[in-house]
């Protein structure tokens, strides 16, 4: 970083130590980054929770807020979480708590909220002093076995308490509820899924640990968002996303048409994409309506109550609803992309992007470990109880002797331990026994309990000794979760559907997004372009900058594509709606497209996809090109004719008829069949007419049956039929003959 700078001396200098700023910043920033990644933004793959959510759920459990118990004020819960486990702002904790209760944010809510917890319009929840909450069945599943040494605990921030590092997680929460977060240098974004499907995939994975993502996608076809919607991605792209852990899903709103009678209809949107605020969406559509960006739409109304109902009114009954909706999907959040980035904490320690099968596998491994730990915990409890029961049985068999020792001995404990070889715990249990337990019946019950526990101990030991039995038990537990959240239940039914995007005409959709209005396109000699409103017949009234004049002007519509061809053989495309207005002199074309300085505009016209053009260079080379090939989608344009200075592209004429007439600067005319000119998408072209010196003057395509027509400078029209053209008929690349009498001096077919 450079030289160390010492602070000015004075005062107590003893404890001042110079520090390299670069090293200090690196060290502190790394600590911050690690803290954000590990303890804030990324969920744990095993229970799918970030620390704040884990602490909320655990605190609610400690407060006894079970699904069957009464609700408790959120302020109380937030205070408990903040005071005991999470030393951060109360508002951030409450925001996290409220989100866990929102059925439009969480696919399976972890908190059962009472009061105003916000809505899909983006309104905030009521203050925490007004709202109440408790746990849901999902939270209960996540915590199942927490008091049976199922997971490790660590000290809380003030070491006055302990908290779980991870929850037992009997519910596949990471994928079922999804997660999103931004850490430092990494982020996570996981959509929610259907619990029934996740359980099916997990059960398959237990039987076939090497199952591929392709196989698992048969069980989990894709996300299942709380707000429904329709996913329009192809199966291949979904598989690829799950295989790499990165990708995205295109989600569209669900809509249908409602018949209003007499041919009229309206479109009703009933489901919108996940995390799209309804009020913001409607505002945006209204703004587009005012800006006249949605010419097919007349009006939008929000008729939502509990369910979503957005009504779209078309301009007229003839509007195609599919094209209207496709244009809406392109311009608004009725279609949105939900990113997939399965970046999670593996083993609770390592942040990494995981594939679908890896995520499920880690969850299953965690469930197995929880099962083993709970079994060992139960085994220890059974051993402890069996020890005490054994002592009690000894006492019953020798009840009179026990009573005598207790009555007569000052220290009965050591005497009993020595007499019957009992442990400290056993003697304690005997001494603490109530008199009423001396009934004959108690002995029978103790024997029964002893036998049952011995049997259970054998079963647990067999379970811990067999991998197969452990996986069977895990599978049974998952099967129980599956029953609880089956697709047949209201909470378990799949909400998000799958469909292919309808095959709609791209052109028609583009047109549908532009208000159709007549314009006149004007391009000046120096390459300034503008679009005047309406069709102007008299171009003589147009004004230009000093030294500039009219190059080309033609009528068009705002929905048209305008093709511009330059002398360098390049074609550019501009939308009629994108052209600068008619006030002033417009804008230079070079601002709008990347046109070289040594090139000028040759011509411009309205694109007609059915038409073909004959393109010709000054040297007399040419070829036919389909107009569809001239369309360029970028500023760079498209090179059509290969020309190098001093040669330039000189002529572009529409192809019609069956013959071509070419006139050279040497005033020689040649007529030959159009079939001799090849159709190409790009190239130099073929020679149309041969010259000793000079180049081409003009070219025209015509039908021989109609004859060749030209006009002289006085406006008179001449027509030559097939017989009269006999001496000029020849093959392409011939020299031709001197033009017939009456041909214009300009060497052009039109005056």
N, C-alpha and C positions, 0 to 999 in steps of 0.2 A: 504493500500500500504506500510505501514511502517512509520518510523519516518520522520517528515517533515525536509527538508534540507533548511537552511536559506542561502541566498547569503552572500558573505563576505561583511563586512561593509566598509564604505568609500564612500565619495561623498554624494549625496543627498539621504539619507535613508528614508526620511519622507513618500514617496509614495510606498514603497515596502511592499507588503503584501504576506505572505506565502500562498501557495495554495496546496491542496492535488492533486498530479499529477493524480492519478487514477480518481478522481471525475472530474477534468478538462478535461481529455481525453474523458471520457464517455460523458460529456456534449457536447464537441465540435464534437465528432464523430456522436452523435445522431443528432445534428443540420445539419451536412453534409449529413447524410443518409436521413433525412426528406426532405432536399432541393433537393436531387437527385431524390427521389421518386416523390415528388409533382411537382417539377418545371423543370424536365429535361427528365426523362426516360420513364415515364408511360403516355399513352394517356388518355384523358378524354373520358368517355363512351358516352357523349352527342354529341360531334362533331368529335371524333376520332383523335384529333390533340394533339401533344405535344406543349408546349409553343412556341418553336422556329418557328414551322410551322404556328401556329396561328398568331404570330407576323408578319411573312413574308406576309401572305395572307392579314392581316388587313392593313399593311403598303402599300401594292400594291393598295388596295382599296382606302386608303387615298390619294394616288398619282394619282388616277383616271385612273389606268391602266386596264380599262374594256376590255372584249374580243373584243369589236368593236373599241377600241382606238389603237393608235400606240404603237409599242414596245418601251421599255426604257432599257438603259444599266443596266446590272445586278449590276455593281459596284455602280450605283446610288441607286438602291433598297437596296443593302446590307448596304450602308452607312446610309440610312434612318432608316432601321431596327435597326442597331447597335447604332446610335445616339439617337434615340427616345425611343426604347422599349427593346432592348436586349443587355445589356452591356457585350458581349463576343467577342471572336475572329472573325474577318471578314471571315476567311477561313471556320470556322465551320458553319457560317450562309450561306455562298455560297454553301457549300457541301449539306446542307439541302435544299436550294433553287433548286439546280441542280437536286437533287433526285426527287423533286416534278414535274420536267419536263420530267423525263425519262420514256418513255412508256414501257420499259422492267422492271422497278422497281415499277411503280404505275399502278394499273389496270385502274384507271380513273385519268389522270394527273390534278393537281391543277394549274400548271403553263404551259403556252404556251411558249416554248423556241425557240429562233432563233439563230442558230450558233451550235457549237460543244458542246453538253451536255454529252459526253461520249458515250460508247457503251457496248454491251453485252459481249465483249471480256475483259472488265475490264479496258479499257483505261479511263483516267480522262477527265473531261470536260476541255474546253479551259479556260484561265484565265477570270475572271469576266469582265475585261475591253473590252473583245472581244464579249461577248455574250449579248443577249438582251432577254427580256421576258415581258409577261403581264399575266393577269388572264385568266382562262378558264371558261366555263359555270358552271363547278362543283364548283369552288371557289365562283362564283356569287351566286349560290344556298346556299352555306354555310353561306354567309354574308347577305342573304335576310332578310331585316327588322332590320339590325344593327342600323339604324338611327331612329328606331321607338320604342326605349326603350324596345327592345325584350330581352336584356340580361343586366346583371349588369356590370359596369365598375369599374376599380380600378386605383389608381395612378400608373404612370410608376415609374421606379427605382429612377428617380431624381425629382419626383413629379411635373414636368413641364407640364405633359400631362396625358391623361388617355388612358387605353387600355381595351378591353373586357376580362372578366374572362373566357368566353366560347363563341363560335359563335352560332348564331341561328340554323345552321345545318339542312337545309331543305333536305340535301342529306345524306343517311345513311353511312357516311364516314368511321366510325371505321371498320365495316365489309367489306365495298366495297373496301377499299384500304389497309386494314390490318395495322399492326404496329409491330415493334420489338424494344426492348430496354433492357438494363441491368442496373438496379438500384443498391441499396445496399441491399443485402439479398433477393432480388426478381428480377424477370425478366418478360418480356412480349414477346409473339410471337403469332401474329394473322395473318393468311393468308388472302389474298384478296378474295372477293366473287362477284357474279354477281348482279348488282344493281336491275335488273328486278326481280330476284328471291327474293331479300331482301324486295322489295316493296310488292310483293305478300304475303310473310310471315307476314310482318307488317300489311297489310290489314286484313289478317286472324286473327291476334292477336287482332286487334281492335274489331272485331266481337265476337271473343272467347278469352277473356283475360286469361282463364285458359288452353289454348292450350298447349299440352305437346311438348317436344323436338321431340319425334317420329313423331308427326303430322307436325311440322315445317320443318323437314328434307324432307318431301314430296315436299315442295316448294324450300328448299335450300338443294339439294342433297350433296353438298360439296363445297370446295373452287373453285375459278375460277382464276387461275394465269395469269398474263399478258403474260407470255411466253408459255402458253398452257400446253402441256404435258398430261399424262394420269394418273389418280389416280387409284390405284389397291387395295385399302382397301375394306373390306367387309362393307356392309351397317350397320351391327351391331356395328362394331368398330367405324364407323363414328358417329353413334348415341351416343355411349358411350362417345366419345371425346367431342361432343357438350353438352352432359348432365352434364359432370363433369367440363367442361372448360379446361380440360387437356388431352393431347393425342398427336397424330401426324398423318400425311398423307404421304403415300409412293407414290412418283410421279416418273413416268418413262418417258423417251424420247419417242416421237412419231416417228415411223419408218415404212418404207415399202420397198419391194424388187423391183428393176428395172430389167426387163429382158434385157439381152444384146445379145440375140439370141444364137442359137446352144447350148442351155442348160445352158449357163453362166448367172450369175446375179450379182448384187451388191446391198448393203443395203444403203438406204438414210435416214438419220435422219433429220427431218424437224422442230422438236420442242424439246427443252431440258428443264430439270427441272428448276424451279424458283431459282434465285440467284446462279446459276452455271455459272461461267465464261467460255465462249466457248473456249478461247485460252488455258486456264489452263486445261480444260477437254481434249482437243486434245493433249496437251503436255503429260498429264498423260497416255493416251492410247498409245502414241508413246513410252513412257518409258517402259510400260508393254510389248510392241511388241519387243523392243530391249532386254528386260530381258527374253524373250521367255515364258511369262506367258499367252499369248493368241495364242496357237498353231493353232487355226482355222482361225486366221485373217492374211491376207497377207499384207494389207496396209491400211492407213487412209489418206483421203484428205479433206481439207476444201475448199469447192467450194461456200461458202456463199457470197452473195452480200447484198441486202437489207434484203432478207429472209435467214433463216438458211438452209444450205445444207451441211451436213457432210457425206462424202461417205466412206463406209466401204467395202473393197474388201476381199472376203473370200479366203482361201488358195486354194480351188478347188471347182468345181461346185457341188461336191457331199456333201459338208458341209450343214448340216441342218440349215437354217437361224434362226429358233427359238432357237436351242441349242447355236448357236454362240451368239445371242443377250442375252440369259439368262446368259451366262458366262460373257458377258460384263456388264450386270446389277449388277452381284455379285461383280465385281472387280473395276468398275469405277463409276463416278458420273452420268452416264446415268440414274441411279436410285438413288434418294436421298430422305431423310425423312425430311419433313417440320414439325417442332414441333408446337403444339398448346398449348398455355398457356394464356388464356384470363384473364390476370391480368391487370385490368384497374382501373382508379380513378372513383369510384361510387360517384355521386352527386358532383364531382369535389374535393372530400376531402378524401374519404376512399379507399385505395388500396385493392382490393379483386379480387379473381378469380371468374368469373361469367359464368353461363351457357348461351347457345344461346338465350333462351327465356327471360332471365333476361336482357341481353344486349339490345335486341330489345325493351323490355318494358321500360327501362330507356330512350331510344331514343324517344319513343312515348310520354312518360310523359313530356320530355323536349320540344317536338314539341307542345304539348298542352299548356304548360306554356308560350311558345313563342307566341302562338296564343292569349292567354288571355292578355298578356302584350301589344302586338301590338294593340289588340282591345281596351284596356283601353286608350292607347296612342291616338288612332284615336278618341275615344270618347271625350277625353279632348280637342283635336283639334277642333272637331265638335262643342262642347259646346262654345269654345272661338269664333269660327266663327259665330255661331248662335247669340251670344250676340251682336257682331258687326253688323250683318245683321239686327237684331231687331232695333238697334239704327239708322241705315241708313234708315230703313222704316219709323221710326218716323220723320226723317228729311225730307223725300220726301213728307210725308203727310202734313208737316207744313213748306214747303220750304221757303215761303215768310217771315214767322216769324223768321226762322233760319237766313236768310240773314239780316233781320233787326237787330237782336241781335248782329250779328257779326259786322255789320257796326256801330252800335250806342254805344255798351257797351265797356267799357275799359277792363273788365274781362269777356268775353262771356261764359267762361267754367262753372263757378259756377251758372251763371244765367240759362244756358240751363239745367244743372243737376237738379236744383230746379224746373224748369218749367215743364219738362216732366219726372221727376224721372229717369234720365239716370245715368249710371255708368261712371266712369272716362274713361274706355276703349272706351265706345260707343261715348262719346263726342270727344275724341281724334280722332277717326275714322271719325267723321263728319267734324271736323275742318281740317283734312288732305285731305278731299275729293277734287278732282279737279273740276274745273268749268265745264269741258266738260262732267263730269259724271252727270250733272243735266238734261240730256235728259230724255224724258218720257220713252224711251226704257229701261233705266237702272233700273227703278223701277220694270218693268216686269221681268227682269233678276234676280234681287235680290229676288223677290218673288219666282221665280222658284227655285233658289239655296236654299232658305230657306226651301221650301217644300221637295226638294230632300234630304237635310242634315237631316231634321227632320225624314224622312222615314229611312235613313241610321242609324240614332241614334237608332231608334226603333229596327231595325234589330240587331245591335250590342248588345243592352241591352238584347234582346231575346237570342242571342248567349251566352252571359256571364251568363245568368240565367239557361241555359240548358246544361247538360253534353253531352247528345246525339248529340245536334247540334255541340258542339265543336268537338266531335270525327268524326262527318260527315265531318266537314271542314278539319280536319287533314287528313282524308282518301282521300278527294278530292285533297288536296295538294300532297299527296303521289302518287295518281293516275297520276297527271301531271308529276311528276318526272319519274314515270314508263314509260309514253309515250315517254319522251325525251330520255330515255336510254333503250328502248325496245330491245328485242333480235333480232328483225327484222332489227335494225340499225347496221351499221358497228362497232360502238364503243360498242354497247350493246350485240353483239352476244357472246354466251358462247365459251370460248377458250379451257378450260380444259375439257377433256372427262373422262368417267369412263369405266373401263373394269376389268375383272378378269384376274389375271396373268395366262398365259397358263400353262396347266398341262404338265410340261416337266420332263423327267426322271432325278432325282437328280444325279444318278450315271453318266449319260451321260454328265451332266453339269460339274461335278467334273473332269471327264476325259478331257473335252474340255478346262479346265483351266491349264492342265499340258502337256508339250511337251513329246510325247511318245518316249522313248529311251530305248534300252536294257541295263540292269545292272546285276551285280552279287552281291547278298547280302551275306556278310560273317559275321558270329558271332563266337567269340572265346569262349573258355571254361570259361574264367573269365568274359564274358558278354560284350566284346567290339564289337561294330557293325560298319560296313562300307559298302559302295556300290561302287563297281568298275565298270567303264564304259565297256559296251560290255558283251557278254556271255563268261565266261572263262571256258574252258573244264577241264584244268589241275589245280586242287586246290593245288597240291603238291608244287607249286612255291610260294604260299602265305607265307609271313613272319609274325611272331607274337612277342610280347614282351617276354622277358625271362621268362620261367616257364608257358607260356600260349600256347595254341594250338587251332586247328580248332574244333569248336563244330558242326556247320552246315553251308553249303554254297549251294546256289541254284540260278538259273537264274530267272530274273523277268523283269518287265518293270517299268519305272518311274510312269506310271499311275496306277500301281497295289497297292493294300493294302497289307501290310505285317502283318501277325498275329504272335504274339509271345506268347507262353504258358509257364508258369513257374511251378516249382515243387510245388509251393503253391496253384496250381489250378486256377491261375489268367490268364486272357487273355488280351493282350495289342495290340493296332493297331497303326501302323506307315505307313505314305504315302511313297511310293517308291521315290517320289521326295524330301522328307524331310530328307532323310538319309545323314549322313556325307560322303564326298567324299572318294575315295580310297587311297589318299595320306596318308602315315603314317599308324597308326594302328586304325584309326577311333576314335570313342568316346565311353565312357562307357554308356551302356543302361540306367543305373540308373540316368543319367543326363536328359535323354529324357522322362522317365516314372517313376512313383513312385513305384519302386520295393523294396520289403522288403529285408533287408540284409541277412536274413536266407533262402532266396529263390534263386534258380538258374534257368537259361533258360533250359527248357525241350526240346523244339523244336521250329522251326519257319518255316513258309511256306507262299506261295502266296495264298491270300484269293480267294476261289471259292464259290460264294453264293449258288450254286446248290448242293454242297457237304455236307455230314454229317461225323462226326468223332465219334469214340468210345474212350472215355476217361476212363482211368483205374488207380487206386491207388495201392501203394505197397501191400496193404492188400488184393488185389484181388477184390475190389469193382469197378463197372463201370456202365456207361450209355451212351446212344447215344445222341449227341448234334448236332443240325444243325449249320453249320459254320456261318450262318447269325447271330446267337445268340452270337458268340464269338467277334463280332465287338464292340469295346469300343471307345467312342468318346472323352474320357478325359484322362488325364495323369494317373488318378487313376486306370484305367483298369477296368476289370469286373471279379468278383469272379464267377467261373463256377463250380469248384468242391470243396466241403467243406471237407478239410483235416486238421488234427491237428498233429503237430510233436509228435512222430518221423515218423508218416505216411506222405507220400508225393504222389503227382501225378507222375506216373511213365511212362505211355504210352499214346500215342495219335495216333490212326491208322485210316485211311480213311475207311468208311463203304462201303462195296460192297458185292454183292452176297446175300446168304441167311443163311449162317452158320458162327459160330465163333469157332475158335480153341484156347484153352488156355493152356499154359504150366507153371507149377509152378517151383519154385526153387528146389522142391523135385523130379523134372523130371517126373512128371505125366501129361499126356495129356488128355484134355476133349474137346469133340466136341458137340456143341448143337445148336439148331436153333437160328438165329439172332432175331427172333420175340420175344424171351423170355427176351430180354434186352429192357427196356423201353426207350423212348425218352423223355428227360427232358431239361429244360433250365438252371437249377442249382440244385445241391444237392450232396448227398454223394454217390448215386448210389446203385446198388444191388450187392449181392455177385455173382461173376462169377464162382469161384472154391473154394472148401473148403480145408484148409490146417491144419495139426496138428501143424506144425511149419514152419517158413519161409514164403515167400510170392509169388507173381507172378513173372514170368520170362519174358514171351512174350505172345502176343496175335495176331491173324490174322483173318480177315474176308475173306470169300471165297465163291464161288458158288459151291455147291455140284456136279453139273453136270460137272464142270471142275476138281474137285478133289482138295485135299490139297497139296500144293507144298511147298517144302523147299530146301535149299541149304546147303551142308556141307562145312566144312572149306576148302576143296580141290576144291570147286566150282562145285561139281557134283549136279545135280538136281534130287530130288525124288518127285514122285507124287503118292498119295494114292487115289483111287476112293472110291465110297460109300461103296461097299462091303468090301473093305480092311479096312475101318474105322469103321466097324460095332461094334467092341469091345470097341471103344473109344466114340461112340455116347451115349449121355445121356441127362440128364436135367441140366439146369443151377444150380450152387451151389453144384454139386456132386464132389467127390474127383478125379475121373478120373482113368486112368490106366497108368502104366509105358510107357514111350515113345517107339515107334516102333524102330526097328533096323535101324541104319544109321542116326538117328537123331543127329544133331550137339551137341558136348560136351558143347558148350557155353550155351545151353538151349534156343537159339534164332532160329527163322525160317530162318534167313539168316546168315549162317555160324557162 
